[in-house]
Amino acid sequence: MAAVQNPQALPESGTSRLPVPQDSHTKVLVAYPAVPRSSRLVPVMFLVLLALLLCAGSVALFVAALWPPIAVITVTPRSMIEQERIALVAVTTSPTLDQVPARMLTSISPEMQATVLASGVEIQPARVATGFITFFNLAPYAQVVGLGTVLTASAGIQVRTLQEVLVPAGNAPVQGSATVPAQALQPGTSGNLPIGAITASCCAKGILARNMQPFTGGEDPGNFTIVQQHDIDSAAALFLPQVQQAAQHALQANVLPAEQLVAPPTCRTQVQSDHPAGSQASTVTVSVTATCWGEVFDRRAVEQFARTEFTQQIQVRLGTHFQLEGVVWLAAVQVVAQHEHGILTLSILASGLWIYQLNRTALGHLLAGKPRNDATALLARTPGILHATISGWNAAILPTDPAQIQMVVVAPHQP
């Protein structure tokens, strides 16, 4: 193997120079300049980037083929809130198609009783007994018995007549007779004479006097306990709130969930006592009850009738291009008038949002292929459109294919 001559003459490189032995048998390796690793990666990265760009372009073409760009037409249709006051009639008999049912309610509370002491005191003077005396005439001629004629009973009690009387003549065997009022001379219960206590001849020949009925009303003086109206009222007041509340609760319990009272129930209390005010009694028992009554109507039937009537009336007024959006809003039912036999005139305010109905398909075909400015003007002139915008399409002319036009209808704000 030949030896390298003058190794010092080797060109310098990035490696260090090594001392070369002068022995002819020694092999010498020549070191070449080193190539950096980053320099070798540049072509590879370029190729990878180029491949990615080609793939991205293919994907974009594929996506564009599947989902072509579209023009988005955003439209706000015309809308309006309509109100109508609906009047209707409620009846307690069988309702017709334009009427709603109503009914009368009545409730009575359980009876409550209380016995209280009578608080009144009556000082009673002595009272004379009164009655009637019949005079019989045996004489064949009429005779007069004067006013104030005094007669004595079997027990010694005296009475006097209170008026003059003419006793007709007798005609045997029939006797003439006449009756006059009389009263005892002494007050007290002793003047309460039984029948026949006075049976005696008097006054004139042939005249016989007799009481055919008992004398009554004679009373001795004394103090008595009597019932006062305050006693009755005080006893009743213990139960009035309870019986009224019981009657009201009973009436409310008869109101069905779908019904509504026309007005708060009307209630009346009934108070009875076993002794009236002013009568003599040591106690008085008072009974109290309450009766409540009212009228109800079918609220659900009213609301259903109002919604149907409102929808029909507004549809006729606005035409078929408008449709109700959502539900009909109803205010409280008002009772306008109450008539005989439970007939009611009712009123309810109904309102709702009505929106113009746009034909999206027909509108898309109408706009296809139109210049953008012409399409904008056409949308502004189209009946039922309040506001419209075109987005998502930058070309001056809209797509000729209606499938590339998307109609977006934005509902107006609801209150």
C-alpha positions in Angstrom: 0.0 0.0 0.0 1.4 3.4 -1.0 2.0 5.9 1.7 0.5 9.4 1.5 3.1 11.9 0.7 3.2 15.1 2.6 0.2 14.8 4.7 0.6 18.3 6.0 -0.6 19.4 2.6 -4.1 18.1 3.1 -6.8 20.7 3.0 -8.2 21.9 6.2 -11.7 20.9 7.2 -14.0 20.8 10.1 -11.9 18.0 11.6 -8.7 18.4 13.6 -5.4 17.6 12.0 -3.7 14.5 13.4 0.0 13.9 13.4 1.0 11.4 10.7 3.6 8.8 11.5 6.5 8.6 9.1 6.5 4.8 9.1 6.0 3.6 5.6 3.8 0.7 6.8 1.3 2.9 8.5 -2.1 3.4 6.8 -3.6 6.8 6.7 -7.4 7.6 6.6 -8.4 10.8 5.0 -11.3 12.7 6.8 -13.8 14.6 4.5 -15.9 17.6 5.7 -19.1 16.6 7.7 -22.6 17.4 6.3 -25.1 18.9 8.9 -28.3 16.8 9.7 -30.7 19.7 9.3 -29.5 20.1 5.7 -30.5 16.5 4.9 -34.1 17.1 6.3 -35.1 20.1 4.2 -36.0 18.1 1.0 -38.1 15.7 3.0 -40.1 18.4 4.8 -40.7 20.1 1.5 -42.1 17.0 0.0 -44.4 16.4 3.0 -45.7 20.0 2.9 -46.4 19.6 -0.8 -48.4 16.4 -0.2 -50.5 18.1 2.5 -51.4 21.0 0.3 -52.5 18.6 -2.5 -54.6 16.7 0.0 -56.2 19.9 1.4 -57.1 21.0 -2.1 -58.7 17.7 -2.8 -60.7 17.8 0.4 -61.8 21.3 -0.4 -63.0 20.3 -3.8 -64.8 17.3 -2.3 -66.6 19.4 0.3 -67.5 22.0 -2.2 -69.0 19.3 -4.4 -71.0 17.9 -1.5 -72.0 21.2 0.2 -72.0 23.9 -2.4 -72.2 27.5 -1.0 -75.7 28.9 -0.3 -77.3 32.3 0.0 -79.1 32.8 3.3 -82.2 35.0 3.1 -83.2 36.0 6.7 -86.8 37.3 6.7 -88.8 38.9 9.6 -92.5 38.6 8.7 -95.1 41.2 9.6 -96.9 40.5 12.9 -99.5 42.2 15.0 -101.1 41.8 18.4 -104.9 41.7 18.1 -107.4 42.3 20.9 -111.1 41.6 21.1 -113.6 41.7 23.9 -115.8 38.7 23.8 -119.3 38.8 25.2 -121.3 35.8 26.1 -124.3 34.6 28.2 -124.4 32.0 31.0 -127.6 30.3 31.9 -128.7 27.9 34.7 -130.8 25.9 32.2 -129.5 23.8 29.3 -127.1 26.1 27.4 -127.2 26.5 23.6 -124.1 26.6 21.4 -123.5 30.3 22.1 -124.0 30.0 25.9 -122.1 28.5 28.8 -123.5 26.7 31.8 -124.1 28.3 35.3 -125.8 27.0 38.4 -127.1 28.3 41.8 -125.6 27.0 45.0 -127.1 27.0 48.5 -125.6 25.7 51.8 -126.9 25.7 55.4 -124.7 25.4 58.5 -125.3 23.0 61.3 -127.5 24.4 64.1 -125.7 25.6 67.2 -127.5 26.2 70.6 -126.8 28.0 73.8 -128.9 28.4 77.0 -128.4 31.5 79.0 -130.0 33.1 82.1 -132.7 35.8 81.5 -131.5 39.1 82.9 -134.6 41.2 82.8 -136.7 42.1 85.9 -140.3 43.2 85.6 -142.2 44.9 88.6 -145.8 43.9 88.0 -148.7 45.7 89.8 -151.9 43.9 90.7 -154.3 43.4 87.8 -158.0 43.0 87.8 -159.8 40.1 86.2 -162.2 40.6 83.4 -165.0 38.6 82.0 -168.7 38.7 80.8 -172.1 38.6 82.5 -175.2 37.3 80.8 -178.6 38.6 81.9 -181.7 36.5 81.4 -185.2 38.1 81.4 -188.1 36.0 82.6 -190.6 38.9 82.3 -192.8 39.3 79.3 -191.3 42.8 78.7 -187.9 44.2 78.1 -185.8 45.5 81.0 -182.7 47.7 81.3 -179.7 46.8 83.4 -177.7 49.9 84.2 -173.9 50.6 83.8 -171.9 49.7 86.9 -174.3 47.1 88.3 -172.5 45.2 91.1 -172.8 41.5 91.4 -171.4 39.2 94.1 -169.9 35.8 93.4 -170.3 32.8 95.6 -166.9 33.4 97.2 -167.8 37.0 98.0 -165.8 38.5 95.1 -167.7 41.4 93.6 -167.8 42.4 89.9 -169.4 45.3 88.1 -170.8 45.7 84.6 -169.0 48.0 82.2 -172.0 49.1 80.1 -175.7 49.5 80.1 -177.8 46.8 78.4 -181.4 46.3 77.3 -182.5 42.7 78.0 -185.3 41.6 75.6 -188.6 40.3 77.0 -189.0 36.6 77.7 -191.6 34.4 76.0 -191.9 31.2 78.0 -190.4 28.8 77.8 -187.8 31.0 76.0 -186.0 33.7 78.0 -184.7 37.0 76.7 -180.9 37.4 77.2 -178.1 40.0 76.8 -174.4 39.9 77.6 -172.1 42.7 78.8 -168.4 43.0 79.8 -167.6 43.2 83.5 -164.5 43.3 85.8 -163.7 42.4 89.3 -163.7 45.2 91.9 -160.5 44.0 93.6 -157.3 43.4 91.7 -155.4 40.1 92.0 -155.8 36.5 91.2 -158.9 36.2 93.4 -161.0 37.8 90.6 -160.3 34.9 88.3 -163.8 33.4 88.7 -164.8 30.0 87.3 -167.8 29.5 85.2 -171.0 30.0 87.1 -169.4 31.7 90.1 -171.9 34.4 89.6 -175.4 33.0 89.5 -178.0 35.2 91.1 -181.2 37.3 90.7 -180.6 41.0 90.5 -181.5 44.4 89.4 -185.2 43.9 88.6 -188.0 41.4 88.9 -187.4 38.5 86.6 -183.7 39.2 85.9 -181.1 36.5 86.5 -177.3 37.1 86.1 -174.7 34.4 85.3 -171.1 34.3 84.0 -171.1 31.7 81.3 -167.3 32.0 80.9 -164.5 32.3 83.5 -163.0 35.7 84.5 -159.3 35.8 83.7 -156.3 38.2 83.8 -156.3 38.9 87.5 -152.7 39.0 88.8 -151.2 39.7 92.2 -148.4 42.3 92.5 -144.8 41.0 92.3 -141.3 41.0 90.6 -140.7 38.6 87.7 -137.6 37.6 85.7 -138.1 38.2 82.0 -136.2 37.6 78.8 -134.5 40.6 77.3 -133.6 41.0 73.6 -130.0 41.5 74.8 -130.1 38.0 76.3 -131.0 36.5 72.9 -128.5 38.6 71.0 -125.7 37.8 73.3 -126.3 34.1 73.1 -126.5 34.3 69.3 -123.3 36.3 69.0 -121.3 33.4 70.4 -122.0 31.4 67.3 -122.6 33.9 64.5 -119.0 33.8 63.1 -118.8 30.0 63.3 -122.1 29.3 61.6 -121.4 31.8 58.8 -117.9 30.3 58.2 -119.3 26.8 58.2 -122.0 27.8 55.6 -119.4 29.5 53.4 -117.0 26.6 53.5 -119.9 24.2 52.7 -120.8 26.4 49.7 -117.1 26.7 48.5 -116.8 22.9 48.7 -119.6 22.6 46.1 -117.7 24.8 43.6 -116.0 22.6 41.0 -112.4 23.2 39.9 -113.6 24.5 36.5 -116.2 26.9 38.0 -116.0 30.5 39.3 -118.2 32.3 41.7 -120.0 35.3 40.3 -119.5 37.2 43.5 -118.7 36.4 47.2 -121.4 34.3 48.7 -124.4 36.1 50.3 -125.1 34.8 53.8 -128.0 35.3 56.3 -128.2 34.1 59.9 -131.4 32.8 61.5 -131.8 33.2 65.3 -134.6 31.5 67.2 -135.4 31.3 70.9 -137.8 29.2 73.0 -139.0 32.4 74.8 -139.5 35.7 73.0 -138.2 38.9 74.4 -140.4 40.3 77.2 -141.8 37.0 78.3 -141.4 35.7 81.9 -138.7 33.0 82.1 -135.6 32.4 84.1 -133.6 31.0 81.1 -133.7 31.2 77.3 -132.4 28.7 74.8 -131.1 30.3 71.5 -130.6 28.4 68.3 -128.4 29.8 65.4 -128.0 28.7 61.8 -126.6 30.4 58.7 -127.6 30.0 55.0 -125.3 31.1 52.2 -126.1 31.2 48.5 -124.3 32.2 45.3 -124.0 31.5 41.6 -121.2 29.9 39.6 -120.4 29.7 35.9 -118.2 27.3 34.0 -114.9 29.2 33.7 -113.3 26.7 31.4 -116.3 26.8 29.1 -116.1 30.6 29.0 -112.3 30.5 28.1 -112.8 27.8 25.4 -115.7 29.8 23.9 -113.6 33.0 24.0 -110.6 31.4 22.3 -112.7 30.0 19.5 -114.7 33.1 19.0 -111.6 35.3 19.1 -109.7 33.2 16.6 -112.7 33.1 14.2 -113.3 36.9 14.4 -109.6 37.8 13.9 -109.1 35.3 11.1 -112.0 36.9 9.2 -110.6 40.4 9.8 -107.0 39.7 8.8 -107.5 37.1 6.1 -106.0 33.6 5.6 -102.4 34.9 5.2 -102.2 35.6 8.9 -102.2 32.8 11.5 -102.2 32.8 15.3 -98.8 32.3 16.8 -98.9 30.4 20.1 -101.9 30.7 22.5 -104.7 33.2 23.0 -104.1 35.3 26.1 -107.2 35.9 28.3 -107.8 38.4 31.0 -110.1 37.8 34.0 -113.8 37.2 33.3 -116.0 40.1 34.1 -119.7 39.9 35.1 -121.4 42.7 33.2 -124.9 42.1 34.5 -127.0 39.6 36.5 -130.6 39.0 35.3 -133.6 37.0 36.6 -133.5 33.2 36.7 -129.7 33.3 37.1 -128.9 34.6 33.6 -125.5 36.3 33.4 -123.9 38.6 30.9 -120.2 37.9 30.9 -117.2 39.6 29.1 -113.6 38.6 28.6 -110.7 40.3 26.9 -108.8 38.1 24.5 -105.6 38.9 22.6 -103.0 37.1 20.5 -100.0 37.4 18.2 -100.7 37.0 14.5 -97.9 36.4 12.0 -98.0 36.7 8.2 -97.3 33.2 6.7 -94.7 33.2 3.9 -94.3 30.6 1.2 -90.6 29.9 1.5 -90.4 27.6 -1.5 -92.1 30.0 -3.8 -90.0 32.9 -2.5 -86.8 30.9 -3.1 -87.8 30.2 -6.7 -88.7 33.9 -7.2 -85.2 35.0 -6.0 -83.1 32.4 -7.8 -80.8 34.0 -10.4 -81.8 37.6 -9.5 -79.1 40.2 -9.1 -78.5 40.9 -5.4 -79.8 44.5 -5.6 -82.9 43.3 -7.4 -83.5 40.6 -4.9 -83.2 43.0 -2.0 -85.7 45.4 -3.6 -88.1 42.5 -4.4 -88.0 41.4 -0.7 -88.8 44.9 0.4 -91.8 45.0 -1.9 -93.1 41.5 -1.0 -96.3 41.7 1.1 -95.9 40.4 4.6 -92.2 41.0 4.9 -91.1 43.5 7.5 -87.4 43.1 7.2 -85.0 40.9 5.1 -81.2 40.5 4.7 -79.0 38.4 2.3 -75.9 36.8 3.7 -73.5 33.9 2.9 -73.3 34.8 -0.8 -70.7 37.3 -2.1 -71.5 37.1 -5.8 -73.5 39.9 -7.4 -76.1 37.4 -8.7 -77.9 34.9 -6.4 -77.7 31.2 -7.2 -79.8 30.0 -10.1 -80.6 26.8 -8.2 -83.3 27.4 -5.5 -81.7 24.6 -3.5 -78.8 26.9 -2.9 -81.1 29.6 -1.4 -81.9 29.0 2.3 -84.9 30.9 3.7 -84.7 31.6 7.4 -87.8 33.1 9.0 -87.2 34.9 12.2 -90.3 35.1 14.4 -91.0 38.6 15.9 -90.5 39.3 19.5 -93.4 38.2 21.6 -94.4 40.4 24.6 
